[in-house]
Amino acid sequence: MTNTSTQIQFSLHTTRRGGGGDTVEAPSSIRGRLPRVTQVLALAIQFQDMIQRSEARDYADLARLGCITRERMSQIMELIWLAPDIQQEILEFPTSKTWRFPISEVAVRRVAEHLVWEDQREAWCNLKQNNHLA
């Protein structure tokens, strides 16, 4: 591990307002909110990248850095097991300002429990159909 004080960072956009200084806004406040499952999958991908770049030794190390339990870290990292096309679809979910996304992280983790990607794709299609997204 290169740095024990590594922190997970999210990018923010700065905007100019009137004659004042810069204000910082999260991207979600500009275009709406990403579904929670999209946010968590992006975080899992970022965590996996941190391990590959040796910024963290393992999931336990990431859990300490992120101030979350090891159990929660394991739940987050289960999303990495999803077939690449399912991951891409989740990452492309639209933002929304007014509604709650019908597919939960828990439901997607159930899809990821299938170790064969074809089985995941079938479960994913069923999940989308049951939530009127197909």
ROSELUM-549795 format. One record per residue: x negated, y, z of N, C-alpha, C in turn; residue in one letter; chain. Coordinates in Angstrom, 1 decimal, padded with zeros to 4 digits. Each point is the difference from the previous one (the first is absolute). Example, Ala and Ser with C-alpha at 12.3 -4.5 7.8 and 13.67 -1.06 7.14 Angstrom:
BEGIN
    n.xx    n.yy    n.zz   ca.xx   ca.yy   ca.zz    c.xx    c.yy    c.zz  aa  ch
  -013.2  -005.7   007.8   000.9   001.2   000.0  -000.9   001.2   000.0   A   A
   000.4   001.1  -000.7  -000.9   001.1   000.0   000.8   001.1   000.8   S   A
***
This chain:
BEGIN
    n.xx    n.yy    n.zz   ca.xx   ca.yy   ca.zz    c.xx    c.yy    c.zz  aa  ch
  -000.8  -001.2   000.0   000.8   001.2   000.0  -000.9   001.2   000.0   M   A
   000.3   001.0  -000.8  -000.8   001.2  -000.2   000.3   001.0   001.1   T   A
   001.2   000.2   000.4   000.3   001.0   000.9   001.2  -000.4   000.9   N   A
  -000.2  -000.1   001.3   001.1  -000.4   000.9   001.0   001.1   000.2   T   A
  -000.2   001.2  -000.4   000.9   001.1   000.1   000.8   000.2  -001.3   S   A
  -000.1  -000.9  -000.9   000.8   000.1  -001.2   001.5   000.2   000.3   T   A
   000.6   000.9  -000.6   001.5   000.2   000.2   000.7  -000.2  -001.4   Q   A
   001.2  -000.4   000.1   000.8  -000.1  -001.2   000.5   001.3  -000.4   I   A
  -000.2   000.5  -001.2   000.4   001.3  -000.4   001.0  -000.1  -001.1   Q   A
   001.0   000.9   000.0   001.0   000.2  -001.0  -000.2   001.3  -000.6   F   A
   000.1   000.1  -001.3  -000.3   001.3  -000.7   001.3   000.9   000.2   S   A
  -000.3   001.2   000.1   001.1   001.0   000.1  -000.2   001.1  -001.1   L   A
   001.1   000.6  -000.4  -000.1   001.0  -001.0   000.0   001.4   000.7   H   A
  -000.7   000.9  -000.5   000.1   001.4   000.5   000.7   000.9  -001.0   T   A
   000.8   000.9   000.5   000.7   000.9  -000.9  -000.1   001.4   000.5   T   A
   000.0   000.9  -000.9  -000.1   001.5   000.3   001.4   000.5   000.3   R   A
   000.2   000.8   001.0   001.3   000.6   000.3  -000.2   001.5   000.2   R   A
   000.7   000.7  -000.8   000.0   001.5   000.1  -001.4   000.5   000.2   G   A
  -000.2   001.0   000.9  -001.3   000.6   000.3  -000.8  -000.7   001.0   G   A
   000.5  -001.1   000.6  -000.6  -000.6   001.1  -001.0  -001.1  -000.4   G   A
  -000.5  -000.7   000.9  -001.0  -001.0  -000.3   000.6  -001.3  -000.5   G   A
  -000.8  -001.0  -000.1   000.5  -001.3  -000.5   000.8  -000.7   001.1   D   A
   001.0  -000.7  -000.4   000.7  -000.9   000.9  -000.1  -001.4  -000.5   T   A
   000.0  -000.9   000.8  -000.2  -001.4  -000.3   001.3  -000.8   000.0   V   A
   000.4  -000.7  -001.1   001.2  -000.7   000.0  -000.3  -001.4  -000.4   E   A
   000.7  -001.0   000.6  -000.2  -001.4  -000.5   000.7  -000.1  -001.3   A   A
  -000.5  -000.8  -000.9   000.6  -000.2  -001.3   001.4  -000.4   000.1   P   A
   000.4  -000.8   001.0   001.4  -000.4   000.2   001.0   001.1   000.2   S   A
  -000.5   001.1   000.6   000.8   001.2   000.2   000.3   000.8  -001.3   S   A
  -000.8  -000.3  -001.0   000.1   000.7  -001.3   001.0  -000.7  -000.9   I   A
  -000.2  -001.3  -000.1   000.8  -000.8  -000.9   001.0  -001.0   000.6   R   A
   000.1   000.0   001.3   000.9  -001.0   000.6  -000.9  -001.0   000.7   G   A
   000.6  -001.0   000.6  -000.7  -001.0   000.8  -000.1  -001.3  -000.9   R   A
  -001.2  -000.6   000.2  -000.2  -001.3  -000.6   000.6  -001.0   000.9   L   A
   000.5  -001.1  -000.5   000.6  -001.0   000.9  -001.1  -000.5   000.9   P   A
   000.4  -000.4   001.2  -000.9  -000.5   001.0  -000.9  -001.1  -000.5   R   A
   000.6  -001.0  -000.7  -000.7  -001.1  -000.5  -001.1   000.4  -001.0   V   A
   000.2   001.1  -000.7  -001.0   000.5  -000.9  -001.2   000.6   000.8   T   A
   000.4   000.7   001.0  -001.1   000.6   000.9  -000.8  -001.1   000.6   Q   A
   000.6  -001.0   000.5  -000.7  -001.1   000.8  -000.9  -000.8  -001.0   V   A
   000.5  -000.3  -001.2  -000.8  -000.7  -001.0  -001.2   000.8  -000.4   L   A
   000.2   001.3  -000.2  -001.2   000.9  -000.3  -001.0   000.0   001.1   A   A
   000.5   000.0   001.2  -000.9  -000.1   001.2  -000.8  -001.3   000.0   L   A
   000.7  -001.1  -000.3  -000.6  -001.3   000.0  -001.1  -000.1  -001.1   A   A
   000.3   000.6  -001.1  -001.0   000.0  -001.1  -001.2   000.9   000.5   I   A
   000.2   001.1   000.6  -001.0   000.8   000.5  -000.9  -000.7   001.1   Q   A
   000.7  -000.7   000.9  -000.7  -000.8   001.0  -000.9  -001.0  -000.6   F   A
   000.5  -000.8  -001.0  -000.7  -001.0  -000.7  -001.3   000.6  -000.7   Q   A
   000.2   001.2  -000.6  -001.1   000.7  -000.6  -001.1   000.4   001.0   D   A
   000.5   000.4   001.2  -001.0   000.4   001.1  -000.8  -001.2   000.4   M   A
   000.6  -001.2   000.1  -000.8  -001.2   000.3  -001.0  -000.3  -001.1   I   A
   000.5   000.0  -001.2  -000.9  -000.3  -001.2  -001.2   001.0  -000.1   Q   A
   000.2   001.2   000.5  -001.1   001.0  -000.1  -000.8   000.0   001.3   R   A
   000.3  -000.9   000.9  -000.7  -000.2   001.3   000.2   001.2   000.9   S   A
   001.1   000.7  -000.1   000.3   001.1   000.9   000.7  -000.5   001.2   E   A
   000.5  -001.2   000.0   000.5  -000.8   001.1  -000.4  -001.4  -000.1   A   A
  -000.2  -000.7   001.1  -000.5  -001.4  -000.1   001.2  -000.9  -000.3   R   A
   001.1   000.2   000.6   001.1  -001.0  -000.1   001.3   000.7   000.4   D   A
   001.1  -000.7   000.0   001.3   000.6   000.3   000.1   000.5   001.5   Y   A
  -000.7  -000.7   000.9   000.0   000.4   001.4  -000.7   001.4   000.1   A   A
  -001.0   000.2  -000.8  -000.7   001.2   000.0   000.9   001.1  -000.5   D   A
   000.7  -000.3  -001.1   001.0   001.0  -000.5   001.1   000.3   000.9   L   A
   000.5  -001.0   000.8   001.0   000.2   000.9  -000.5   001.0   001.1   A   A
  -001.2  -000.2   000.5  -000.5   001.0   001.0  -000.1   001.4  -000.6   R   A
  -000.5   000.1  -001.2  -000.2   001.3  -000.7   001.4   000.7  -000.2   L   A
   001.0  -000.8  -000.3   001.3   000.5  -000.3   000.9   000.1   001.2   G   A
  -000.5  -000.4   001.2   000.8   000.0   001.2   001.3  -000.8  -000.1   C   A
  -000.1  -001.2  -000.6   001.2  -000.8  -000.1  -000.5  -001.4   000.5   I   A
   001.0  -000.8   000.3  -000.3  -001.4   000.5  -000.5  -000.9  -001.1   T   A
  -000.7  -001.0   000.4  -000.5  -001.0  -001.0   001.2  -000.6  -000.7   R   A
   001.1  -000.3   000.7   001.1  -000.6  -000.6   000.6   000.9  -001.1   E   A
   000.1   001.3   000.3   000.5   000.9  -001.0  -000.9   000.1  -001.2   R   A
  -001.3   000.0   000.2  -001.0   000.0  -001.1   000.2  -001.3  -000.8   M   A
   000.2  -001.1   000.6   000.3  -001.2  -000.8   001.3   000.1  -000.8   S   A
   001.0   000.6   000.5   001.2   000.2  -000.7  -000.2   000.9  -001.2   Q   A
  -000.7   001.0   000.2  -000.3   001.0  -001.1  -000.8  -000.8  -001.1   I   A
  -001.0  -000.7   000.4  -000.9  -000.7  -001.0   000.7  -001.1  -000.7   M   A
   001.1  -000.5   000.5   000.7  -001.1  -000.8   000.5   000.5  -001.3   E   A
   000.1   001.3  -000.2   000.5   000.6  -001.3  -001.1  -000.2  -001.1   L   A
  -001.2  -000.2   000.4  -001.1  -000.2  -000.9   000.2  -001.3  -000.8   I   A
   000.7  -000.9   000.6   000.2  -001.4  -000.6   001.0   000.1  -001.1   W   A
   000.7   001.1  -000.2   001.0   000.1  -001.1  -000.7  -000.1  -001.4   L   A
   000.7  -000.6  -000.9  -000.4   000.0  -001.4  -000.3   001.4  -000.5   A   A
  -001.0   000.3  -000.8  -000.4   001.3  -000.4   001.2   000.8  -000.7   P   A
   000.8  -000.7  -000.8   001.1   000.7  -000.6   001.1   000.4   001.0   D   A
   000.2  -000.7   001.0   000.9   000.4   001.1  -000.6   001.2   000.8   I   A
  -001.3  -000.1   000.3  -000.6   001.2   000.6   000.2   001.2  -000.8   Q   A
  -000.3  -000.1  -001.3   000.1   001.2  -000.9   001.4   000.5   000.0   Q   A
   001.0  -000.8   000.0   001.4   000.4   000.0   000.3   000.8   001.2   E   A
  -000.4  -000.6   001.2   000.2   000.7   001.3  -000.7   001.4   000.0   I   A
  -001.2   000.0  -000.5  -000.7   001.3   000.0   000.6   001.0  -000.9   L   A
   000.8  -000.4  -000.9   000.7   000.9  -001.0   001.4   000.4   000.4   E   A
   000.5  -000.5   001.2   001.3   000.4   000.5   000.1   001.5   000.0   F   A
   001.2   000.5  -000.4   000.2   001.5   000.0   000.1   000.6   001.4   P   A
  -000.3   001.2   000.1   000.2   000.8   001.3   001.5   000.3   000.1   T   A
   000.4   000.4   001.2   001.3   000.4   000.2   000.1   001.0   001.2   S   A
   000.8   000.9  -000.1   000.2   001.0   001.1   001.2  -000.4   000.8   K   A
   001.0  -000.8  -000.6   001.3  -000.1   000.7   000.3  -001.4   000.4   T   A
  -000.6  -001.1  -000.5   000.5  -001.3   000.3  -001.1  -000.9   000.5   W   A
   000.5  -001.0   000.7  -000.9  -001.0   000.6  -000.2  -001.1  -001.1   R   A
  -001.2  -000.4  -000.2  -000.3  -001.0  -001.0   000.6  -001.4   000.4   F   A
   000.6  -000.7  -000.9   000.7  -001.2   000.4  -000.8  -001.2   000.3   P   A
  -001.3   000.0  -000.4  -000.9  -001.2   000.3  -001.0   000.4   001.1   I   A
   000.1  -000.8   001.0  -000.8   000.3   001.2  -001.4  -000.7  -000.1   S   A
  -000.9   000.5   000.8  -001.3  -000.6   000.1   000.1  -001.5   000.5   E   A
   000.8  -000.3   000.9   000.2  -001.3   000.5   000.5  -000.9  -001.1   V   A
   000.9   000.4  -000.8   000.5  -000.8  -001.1  -001.2  -000.3  -001.0   A   A
  -000.8   001.0  -000.3  -001.1  -000.2  -000.9  -001.0  -000.9   000.6   V   A
  -000.2   000.0   001.3  -001.0  -000.9   000.7   000.5  -001.4  -000.2   R   A
   001.3  -000.2   000.0   000.6  -001.4  -000.2  -000.3  -000.5  -001.4   R   A
   000.0   000.9  -000.9  -000.4  -000.4  -001.4  -001.5  -000.4   000.0   V   A
  -000.8   000.8   000.7  -001.5  -000.3   000.0  -000.3  -001.3   000.7   A   A
   000.9  -000.5   000.8  -000.2  -001.3   000.7  -000.1  -001.2  -001.0   E   A
   000.6   000.2  -001.2  -000.2  -001.0  -001.1  -001.4   000.1  -000.5   H   A
  -000.7  -001.1   000.0  -001.4   000.1  -000.4  -000.2  -000.1  -001.5   L   A
   001.0  -000.5  -000.7  -000.1  -000.2  -001.4   000.7   001.3  -000.7   V   A
  -000.8   000.6  -000.8   000.6   001.3  -000.6   001.3  -000.2  -000.7   W   A
   000.2  -001.1  -000.7   001.2  -000.2  -000.7   001.2  -000.1   001.0   E   A
  -000.3  -000.6   001.1   001.1  -000.1   001.1   000.2   001.4   000.5   D   A
  -001.0   000.8   000.2   000.1   001.4   000.4   000.9   000.8  -001.0   Q   A
  -000.3  -000.2  -001.3   000.8   000.7  -001.0   001.5  -000.3   000.0   R   A
   000.2  -001.3   000.3   001.4  -000.4   000.1   000.7   000.6   001.2   E   A
  -000.7  -000.1   001.1   000.5   000.6   001.3   000.2   001.5  -000.2   A   A
  -000.9   000.7  -000.7   000.0   001.4  -000.2   001.2   000.4  -000.9   W   A
   000.3  -000.8  -001.0   001.1   000.3  -000.9   001.3  -000.2   000.8   C   A
   000.1  -001.0   000.8   001.2  -000.2   000.9   000.2   001.1   000.9   N   A
  -001.1   000.5   000.6   000.1   001.1   001.0   000.5   001.2  -000.7   L   A
  -000.5   000.3  -001.2   000.4   001.2  -000.7   001.5  -000.1  -000.4   K   A
   000.4  -001.2  -000.5   001.4  -000.2  -000.4   000.9   000.2   001.2   Q   A
  -000.4  -000.6   001.2   000.9   000.1   001.2   000.1   001.5   000.5   N   A
  -001.0   000.8  -000.4   000.0   001.4   000.4   000.3   000.9  -001.1   N   A
   000.6  -000.5  -001.1   000.4   000.8  -001.2  -001.1   000.8  -000.6   H   A
  -001.2  -000.6  -000.1  -001.1   000.8  -000.6  -000.4  -000.7  -001.4   L   A
   000.6  -001.1  -000.3  -000.4  -000.7  -001.2   000.7   000.5  -001.2   A   A
***
